[in-house]
Amino acid sequence: MKLFTAVIERDIETKLYVGYVPGFPGAHSQGETLDELQQNLIEVIEMLLEDTEPVLKTEFVGTQQIVLS
């Protein structure tokens, strides 16, 4: 079992969820629902893993809110 962290955003114009795995080139997808996005990301990651073992160039740390006054 391999664990990958995906960053997920929602496009305001298209209303689609967009996700990508930081540091994993090509590991990105979109979907109308979070469930659809997750399934699409699984398919993309599985496809990419068929070609080669990824060498992740970054590691997800977290999010941070920035307050401007």
C-alpha positions as CSV (number, residue, x, y, z in Angstrom):
1,M,0.0,0.0,0.0
2,K,1.3,3.5,-0.9
3,L,0.0,6.7,0.6
4,F,0.0,10.0,-1.4
5,T,-1.3,13.3,-0.2
6,A,-3.4,15.3,-2.7
7,V,-4.0,19.0,-2.6
8,I,-7.6,19.8,-3.6
9,E,-9.1,23.1,-4.7
10,R,-12.5,24.0,-6.2
11,D,-12.6,26.2,-9.4
12,I,-15.1,28.9,-8.8
13,E,-15.9,29.3,-12.5
14,T,-16.3,25.7,-13.5
15,K,-17.4,24.4,-10.1
16,L,-15.0,21.4,-10.6
17,Y,-12.7,20.0,-7.9
18,V,-9.1,20.0,-9.0
19,G,-6.5,17.9,-7.2
20,Y,-2.8,17.2,-7.6
21,V,-0.1,15.4,-5.7
22,P,2.7,17.8,-4.8
23,G,6.1,16.9,-6.3
24,F,4.6,14.1,-8.5
25,P,4.7,15.3,-12.1
26,G,1.5,14.3,-14.0
27,A,-0.4,13.3,-10.9
28,H,-3.4,15.7,-11.3
29,S,-7.0,15.4,-12.2
30,Q,-10.5,17.0,-11.7
31,G,-14.0,15.9,-11.0
32,E,-17.5,17.2,-10.4
33,T,-17.6,15.7,-6.9
34,L,-15.0,14.8,-4.4
35,D,-15.7,11.1,-4.9
36,E,-15.2,11.5,-8.6
37,L,-12.0,13.5,-8.1
38,Q,-10.6,10.8,-5.8
39,Q,-11.4,8.0,-8.2
40,N,-9.8,10.0,-11.1
41,L,-6.7,10.7,-9.0
42,I,-6.4,7.0,-8.1
43,E,-6.6,6.1,-11.8
44,V,-4.0,8.7,-12.8
45,I,-1.6,7.6,-10.0
46,E,-1.9,3.9,-10.9
47,M,-1.3,4.7,-14.5
48,L,1.8,6.7,-13.6
49,L,3.1,4.0,-11.3
50,E,2.9,1.5,-14.2
51,D,5.6,3.5,-16.1
52,T,8.1,4.1,-13.2
53,E,8.5,4.5,-9.5
54,P,8.1,8.2,-8.7
55,V,10.8,10.3,-7.1
56,L,8.8,12.9,-5.3
57,K,10.5,16.3,-5.4
58,T,8.5,17.9,-2.6
59,E,6.7,16.8,0.5
60,F,3.3,18.2,1.6
61,V,3.6,19.9,5.0
62,G,0.3,21.7,5.5
63,T,-1.6,24.8,4.9
64,Q,-1.2,28.2,6.5
65,Q,-3.5,31.2,6.7
66,I,-2.0,34.6,6.2
67,V,-3.6,37.6,7.8
68,L,-3.0,41.1,6.4
69,S,-4.0,44.1,8.4
